[in-house]
Amino acid sequence: MTEKQSLSEKEDLHPRNKHRARYDFKILVKACKELGEFIVLNPKEEETIDFSNPAAVKMLNKALLKHFYGVENWDIPATYLCPPIPGRADYIHYMADLLASCNEGVIPTGKRVSCLDIGVGANCVYPLIGNKEYGWSFVGSDVDPVSIQTAKKIVKSNGTLKDVIDCRLQSSKSRIYRGVVRPGEWYDISICNPPFHASLADQQEGTTRKWKNLDPKKSDKSTLNFGGQNAELWCEGGEAEFARKMVEQSASIPTTCFWFSTALSKKLSLPAVYKALKNFKALEVKMIRMAQGQKVSRIVAWTFLTKEQQLEWRKKRWINK
C-alpha cells in the first residue's frame, strides 16, 4: 500500500476531487500560517482542528482554497456560511461529467463555458473551484447585499478572477433567474445549494442538534460551526419548495441554459421536485448521488432542450473552442 493510498479515507468523493485523502495539515499550514494556531491533536496523536470551532473551520477553508485552488485572498464575515470545500468540489466535478456526457465524453473547458450559481453566498466557493478546475466563467447571484459585496471583494482581490466571475444582486426574493440573467446570455449549467430548512424554528432545532453531535457542551450555541445567515439556511417550504420554484421559473427560460440543477440534502424532497419537472415538461432529468462520510446528498439536473437542440448547442459552444 502506498502512502497516498494509506491516507485515502474519502473514497466516496468524486475521483477527481482533490480532497479524497486526509488533510495534510503541515502542507496546509505552509499555505496559510494562521491555520497553525488552530491545530490540535486527536486521540491518535494526529494533527487536526476542532471542527466545532467556527474560526478554525473558516481558517481551514482559507488554507484549502489557497493551497488547492490558488485563491490568495479569501475572507467572509464572521456569521456567514463557511461551506465544506470537499462537498462543493464534488458538485462541480459531477457537473463537468454531466457536460461531458453530452460532448462525446469530453469535458468542455475554458471561460466560454458559462455557469450560473444561484445563491453564490459571501464565500463564492463554487465559482472559485469551478474556474480553477475547468477554467469556466461564472455569474453568481444572491438576494443578500452583504454576500454580493463580500464575494465581489474576493474576486477583486484575486486579480485573475475579475474577468471570469461576476457577482450580481437579485433584488427580488421571489425571483430566481429573472433579474439576474441578462438578454443574450446563455449558460451551460446552472447550480444551486438551496436553503435547507423550512423555517427559522426548524433551522434553530437543526443547529442545536448539530452542536450536540459536535460537542455536547456547546449545544446552546446559536450558530453552526459553518455559520450561515437566515437567507442561506432557511426559506418558506425549505429546499423542496425552493427547488420546485427553480423548476417552475426555469421553464420560462427553457433555452437559456443547457442543464439546470440543484443540490438536495433530503431524499424526501425528491418527489415534489420530480412532480414539478413532470408538470413543466422537462425533457431529460438526471439524479446524481453524492456522499461525504455519513452525509448523503444528491443533485437533480434537468434540461428542456431536445436532442437536436443539444447537438446544436454543442457545435456552437463546445467543439473546437
C-alpha positions as CSV (number, residue, x, y, z in Angstrom):
1,M,0.0,0.0,0.0
2,T,1.4,3.4,-1.0
3,E,1.4,6.4,1.3
4,K,-1.2,8.1,-0.8
5,Q,-3.5,5.0,-0.6
6,S,-3.0,4.8,3.2
7,L,-4.1,8.4,3.5
8,S,-7.3,7.9,1.5
9,E,-10.3,8.0,3.7
10,K,-12.9,9.6,1.5
11,E,-13.4,7.2,-1.4
12,D,-17.0,8.2,-1.7
13,L,-15.9,11.6,-3.1
14,H,-15.6,12.1,-6.8
15,P,-12.5,10.5,-8.3
16,R,-11.1,13.9,-9.4
17,N,-11.8,15.5,-6.1
18,K,-8.6,16.8,-4.6
19,H,-9.8,16.2,-1.0
20,R,-10.1,12.4,-1.0
21,A,-7.0,12.0,1.2
22,R,-6.9,13.1,4.9
23,Y,-6.0,16.7,5.3
24,D,-2.2,17.2,5.4
25,F,-2.1,20.0,8.0
26,K,1.7,20.5,7.6
27,I,1.2,21.4,4.0
28,L,-1.9,23.5,4.7
29,V,-0.2,25.5,7.4
30,K,2.6,26.3,4.9
31,A,-0.1,27.7,2.7
32,C,-1.9,29.6,5.5
33,K,0.2,30.2,8.6
34,E,-2.8,31.4,10.6
35,L,-4.2,27.9,10.5
36,G,-1.3,26.8,12.8
37,E,-2.9,28.3,15.9
38,F,-5.9,26.1,15.5
39,I,-4.1,22.8,15.1
40,V,-4.8,20.2,17.9
41,L,-4.0,16.5,18.3
42,N,-6.7,13.9,18.2
43,P,-6.7,10.8,20.4
44,K,-4.4,9.1,17.8
45,E,-1.9,11.9,18.2
46,E,-2.8,13.1,14.6
47,E,-3.0,16.7,13.7
48,T,-6.5,18.1,13.2
49,I,-8.7,21.1,14.1
50,D,-11.7,21.5,16.4
51,F,-14.5,21.3,13.8
52,S,-16.9,22.7,16.4
53,N,-14.9,26.0,16.3
54,P,-16.2,28.3,13.5
55,A,-12.9,30.2,13.5
56,A,-10.9,27.1,12.9
57,V,-13.3,25.9,10.2
58,K,-13.0,29.2,8.4
59,M,-9.2,29.2,8.6
60,L,-9.2,25.6,7.2
61,N,-11.3,26.7,4.2
62,K,-8.9,29.6,3.6
63,A,-5.9,27.2,3.6
64,L,-7.7,24.7,1.3
65,L,-8.7,27.4,-1.2
66,K,-5.2,28.8,-1.2
67,H,-3.3,25.5,-1.5
68,F,-5.5,23.6,-3.9
69,Y,-7.2,26.4,-5.9
70,G,-4.7,29.3,-5.8
71,V,-7.0,31.7,-4.0
72,E,-4.6,34.1,-2.3
73,N,-7.2,36.3,-0.6
74,W,-10.3,34.9,0.9
75,D,-12.4,36.1,3.8
76,I,-16.0,36.2,4.8
77,P,-17.9,38.0,7.7
78,A,-17.9,36.0,10.9
79,T,-21.6,34.9,10.8
80,Y,-21.8,33.9,7.1
81,L,-21.9,30.4,5.6
82,C,-18.5,28.7,5.5
83,P,-19.2,25.6,3.4
84,P,-17.3,22.3,3.4
85,I,-14.9,22.5,0.5
86,P,-14.8,18.8,-0.5
87,G,-18.6,18.6,-1.0
88,R,-18.7,21.8,-3.0
89,A,-15.9,20.5,-5.2
90,D,-17.9,17.3,-5.8
91,Y,-20.8,19.2,-7.2
92,I,-18.5,20.9,-9.7
93,H,-16.9,17.7,-10.8
94,Y,-20.2,16.0,-11.3
95,M,-21.4,18.9,-13.4
96,A,-18.3,18.5,-15.5
97,D,-19.2,14.9,-16.0
98,L,-22.7,15.9,-17.0
99,L,-21.5,18.2,-19.7
100,A,-19.1,15.6,-20.9
101,S,-21.9,13.1,-21.2
102,C,-23.4,15.4,-23.9
103,N,-20.0,16.0,-25.6
104,E,-18.7,12.5,-26.5
105,G,-17.1,12.1,-23.1
106,V,-15.0,15.3,-23.3
107,I,-15.4,17.9,-20.6
108,P,-15.8,21.3,-22.1
109,T,-13.3,23.7,-20.5
110,G,-12.3,27.3,-20.7
111,K,-14.1,30.6,-20.0
112,R,-16.5,30.1,-22.9
113,V,-18.3,27.6,-20.7
114,S,-20.6,29.7,-18.6
115,C,-22.1,28.8,-15.3
116,L,-24.8,30.4,-13.2
117,D,-24.5,29.9,-9.4
118,I,-27.9,30.6,-7.7
119,G,-27.1,31.8,-4.1
120,V,-23.4,32.3,-4.5
121,G,-23.1,33.4,-0.9
122,A,-20.4,35.6,0.6
123,N,-18.0,32.6,0.3
124,C,-18.1,32.4,-3.6
125,V,-16.8,28.9,-3.3
126,Y,-18.4,27.2,-6.4
127,P,-17.0,29.8,-8.8
128,L,-13.6,29.7,-7.2
129,I,-13.4,25.9,-7.6
130,G,-15.1,25.7,-11.0
131,N,-12.8,28.3,-12.5
132,K,-9.6,26.7,-11.1
133,E,-10.5,23.2,-12.1
134,Y,-12.0,23.8,-15.5
135,G,-11.4,27.4,-16.4
136,W,-15.2,28.1,-16.5
137,S,-16.7,31.6,-16.2
138,F,-19.4,32.2,-13.6
139,V,-22.2,34.5,-12.7
140,G,-23.1,34.3,-9.1
141,S,-26.4,35.7,-7.7
142,D,-27.7,36.3,-4.2
143,V,-30.5,38.2,-2.5
144,D,-28.2,39.4,0.3
145,P,-26.3,42.6,-0.4
146,V,-23.5,41.8,2.1
147,S,-22.9,38.4,0.4
148,I,-22.6,40.1,-3.0
149,Q,-20.3,42.8,-1.7
150,T,-18.1,40.2,0.0
151,A,-18.0,37.9,-3.0
152,K,-17.1,40.8,-5.2
153,K,-14.3,41.7,-2.8
154,I,-12.9,38.2,-3.0
155,V,-13.0,38.3,-6.8
156,K,-11.4,41.8,-7.0
157,S,-8.6,40.9,-4.5
158,N,-7.6,37.9,-6.7
159,G,-6.8,39.7,-9.9
160,T,-7.0,36.7,-12.3
161,L,-10.7,36.2,-11.4
162,K,-12.2,39.6,-12.2
163,D,-12.9,38.8,-15.9
164,V,-14.3,35.3,-15.2
165,I,-16.5,35.8,-12.1
166,D,-19.4,38.3,-12.0
167,C,-21.5,38.6,-8.8
168,R,-25.0,40.1,-9.2
169,L,-27.6,41.1,-6.6
170,Q,-31.0,39.5,-7.1
171,S,-33.3,42.3,-6.0
172,S,-36.4,40.2,-5.7
173,K,-36.7,37.3,-3.2
174,S,-39.5,35.7,-5.3
175,R,-37.4,35.5,-8.5
176,I,-34.6,33.2,-9.2
177,Y,-33.4,33.7,-12.8
178,R,-35.2,36.9,-13.9
179,G,-33.3,40.0,-13.0
180,V,-30.0,38.1,-13.0
181,V,-29.9,36.5,-16.4
182,R,-29.4,39.3,-19.0
183,P,-30.7,39.3,-22.6
184,G,-28.5,37.4,-24.9
185,E,-26.8,35.4,-22.2
186,W,-26.6,31.6,-22.3
187,Y,-25.5,29.2,-19.6
188,D,-24.1,25.7,-20.0
189,I,-25.0,24.8,-16.4
190,S,-26.9,26.4,-13.5
191,I,-26.1,25.2,-10.0
192,C,-27.6,25.9,-6.6
193,N,-27.3,24.8,-3.0
194,P,-30.7,25.9,-1.8
195,P,-31.7,26.9,1.8
196,F,-32.1,23.6,3.7
197,H,-34.6,24.4,6.4
198,A,-38.3,25.3,6.1
199,S,-38.5,27.8,8.9
200,L,-36.4,29.7,11.5
201,A,-37.6,27.3,14.2
202,D,-36.5,24.3,12.0
203,Q,-33.2,25.9,11.5
204,Q,-32.6,26.5,15.2
205,E,-33.6,22.9,16.0
206,G,-31.1,21.7,13.4
207,T,-28.4,24.0,14.8
208,T,-28.9,22.6,18.3
209,R,-28.8,19.0,17.0
210,K,-25.6,19.7,15.1
211,W,-23.9,21.2,18.1
212,K,-24.8,18.3,20.3
213,N,-23.2,15.9,17.7
214,L,-20.1,18.1,17.5
215,D,-19.7,19.0,21.2
216,P,-22.5,18.4,23.8
217,K,-21.1,21.2,25.9
218,K,-21.8,23.7,23.2
219,S,-25.4,22.7,22.4
220,D,-26.6,26.1,23.4
221,K,-24.7,27.8,20.6
222,S,-26.8,29.9,18.2
223,T,-24.7,29.3,15.1
224,L,-23.4,26.3,13.3
225,N,-19.7,25.6,13.1
226,F,-20.0,26.5,9.4
227,G,-22.1,29.7,10.1
228,G,-24.9,31.0,7.9
229,Q,-27.4,33.8,7.7
230,N,-31.1,33.2,7.7
231,A,-31.4,33.6,3.9
232,E,-28.6,31.0,3.5
233,L,-30.2,28.4,5.8
234,W,-34.0,28.6,5.5
235,C,-36.8,29.7,3.3
236,E,-40.6,29.1,3.3
237,G,-41.1,25.4,2.5
238,G,-37.4,24.6,2.7
239,E,-35.3,23.1,-0.1
240,A,-38.2,21.2,-1.7
241,E,-40.2,24.4,-2.3
242,F,-37.2,26.4,-3.4
243,A,-36.3,23.6,-5.9
244,R,-39.9,23.5,-7.1
245,K,-39.8,27.2,-7.8
246,M,-36.5,26.7,-9.6
247,V,-38.1,24.2,-11.9
248,E,-41.2,26.4,-12.5
249,Q,-39.1,29.5,-13.2
250,S,-36.6,27.7,-15.4
251,A,-39.4,26.6,-17.6
252,S,-39.9,30.3,-18.6
253,I,-36.3,30.4,-20.0
254,P,-36.0,26.9,-21.3
255,T,-33.4,27.5,-24.0
256,T,-31.2,29.9,-21.9
257,C,-29.5,27.1,-20.0
258,F,-28.4,23.6,-21.2
259,W,-28.6,22.0,-17.7
260,F,-30.4,23.4,-14.8
261,S,-29.6,21.8,-11.5
262,T,-29.9,21.9,-7.7
263,A,-28.4,20.1,-4.8
264,L,-30.8,18.4,-2.4
265,S,-29.9,17.3,1.1
266,K,-33.1,15.5,1.9
267,K,-34.3,12.4,0.0
268,L,-37.8,13.4,1.0
269,S,-37.5,16.5,-1.2
270,L,-37.3,14.4,-4.4
271,P,-41.0,13.6,-5.0
272,A,-42.0,17.3,-5.1
273,V,-39.2,18.2,-7.4
274,Y,-39.9,15.2,-9.8
275,K,-43.6,16.2,-9.8
276,A,-42.7,19.7,-10.8
277,L,-40.3,18.5,-13.5
278,K,-43.1,16.4,-15.0
279,N,-45.6,19.2,-14.8
280,F,-43.3,21.7,-16.5
281,K,-42.3,19.1,-19.1
282,A,-38.6,18.8,-18.6
283,L,-37.3,16.6,-21.5
284,E,-34.5,14.9,-19.6
285,V,-33.8,14.5,-15.9
286,K,-30.8,13.1,-14.1
287,M,-30.2,12.4,-10.4
288,I,-26.6,12.2,-9.2
289,R,-25.8,10.8,-5.8
290,M,-23.1,12.5,-3.7
291,A,-21.7,11.3,-0.4
292,Q,-19.2,12.6,2.2
293,G,-18.7,10.3,5.1
294,Q,-22.2,9.6,6.6
295,K,-23.7,12.6,4.8
296,V,-25.6,11.7,1.6
297,S,-27.0,14.3,-0.7
298,R,-28.0,14.4,-4.4
299,I,-28.0,16.6,-7.4
300,V,-31.1,16.8,-9.6
301,A,-30.4,18.2,-13.1
302,W,-32.9,18.8,-15.9
303,T,-33.0,20.2,-19.4
304,F,-35.7,21.5,-21.8
305,L,-33.5,21.0,-24.9
306,T,-34.4,18.4,-27.5
307,K,-31.6,16.1,-28.7
308,E,-31.4,18.3,-31.8
309,Q,-31.0,21.4,-29.8
310,Q,-28.4,19.8,-27.6
311,L,-26.3,18.9,-30.6
312,E,-26.6,22.4,-32.0
313,W,-25.6,23.8,-28.6
314,R,-22.6,21.6,-28.5
315,K,-21.5,22.6,-32.0
316,K,-21.8,26.3,-31.3
317,R,-20.3,26.4,-27.8
318,W,-18.0,23.4,-27.1
319,I,-16.5,21.9,-30.2
320,N,-13.1,23.3,-31.2
321,K,-13.3,26.1,-28.6
